[in-house]
């Protein structure tokens, strides 16, 4: 199976994606990739921090629970959590149904833009995804 990895996103080796906000240089939206949600199976719950929480690049910031397992979510960049996708509280399955759009997880105001240089572009990320 070939997994989607949109060219306009940045990625981590932990299978999170990051989209830069078109209107703000320091605000980003974060979610998990199609590959990650497929590996997890049906997402049933997300435990996320409150707005205002400071995230550290590479450190866990929440958990995602599926029918199969519980996994940690890792911050791709450091910064202040400025938004949580409230739709996921009642409809966690959006992570499965629309991982790159409606299933986004958090929004962050990046504190160190240089950390974006540590992320993977779509081609580098695709090379990491194991083939079936």
N, C-alpha and C positions, 0 to 999 in steps of 0.2 A: 504494500500500500504506500502510495506517495502522500505525505502529509503536507498540508498547506503551510507556507511560511511567507506572508506578504513582504514584498521588497521594501516597503516604506517603514518597517519596524526594525528595532534593534532587539537582540536576544541574549540570554544567558545560557551557559551550559547546564543550568538547572531547569531549563525549559520554561522560563518566564519571558514575556515580551514587554517591550516598552515603546510607546508611541509619543513622540514629542508633540506638544500642543502647538497648533499653527499660530495661535494668537499670543503665545508667551514663550520666551526662550527657556525659562526655567521650570515650566510645569509639564509633567508627563503623566500618562495613563499607563497602568501596569496590569497585566493579566497572565494567564498561563496559555501555552501553545496548544494547538490541536493535538500534537503528539502527547503532551502531558495529560490532557483530559482523557484521551483514548486509553492511556496506560492506567489511569485512576479508575476508570469506569464511571458509573452513574454518581455524580456529585450530589450529596445529600445535605451538607452543612459546611459553612465556612466560619471560622473564628478569626475575627479581625480586630485590630486595635482601634481606639477612638481617634477621631480627628485631632490634630495637634501633636500626636505622637511623633517623636523623632526616630527615623529609620536609619540604619547603618548598612551600607553596601555589603552584601554577602551574608548578613545576619538574618536569622528567621524573624518574620514579623507577624506571622499568623499560621493557621492550620486550615487545611482543606480535607474534608472527610468524604469518603465515597463508600459505596457498598463493599468495596474490596479492602480499603485501608485508610489510614490517616497519614497525611504527609505535611511537612512544613513548607511554608511559602518563604522564599528568600528575597530580600530587597535587592534589586539590580543596582540601585544607586542610594546614596545617603540623602536625607532631606526630611522635610516636615510632611506628614500625612495631611492632605488638605481635603480629601474626599474619599468616601467609601460607597461602593455601589449598593445602595439600599435595596434594590430589586432582588439581590441575591438572598436576602433574609427569607423572603417568601418563595423565591423561585431559584434555588441554587443550581437547578438543572440548566440555567442559562449558560453556565460555564461550559457545559457539554454541547448545547445547541448552537451557541454563537460565541466561541472563545475569543475571537478578535474584535467583536463589536459589542453586542448587548451583555456579554458575559465578562466584561472588564471587571477588575477587582478593586483597585484603589487608584487615587490620583495623588501625586507627590510634587512638592516644590523642591527641586533639586538644589542642594547646598554646595555641591562641587561639580561643576559642569565637566571637569576633566575626567570624572568617572565614566562619562558616556563613551569615552575613547576605549574603555576596557570591554565594552560590549561587542557582540558579534553582529555582522551584517547578515542579511538573509542567506547569502551563498555559504558563508562560513557555518551558519547554524544548520542549514540543510545537510552539510557534510557530516555533522555530528549525529544526525538522526539515524538510528539503526534501520536497516531495511529488513522487511519480513522475510 
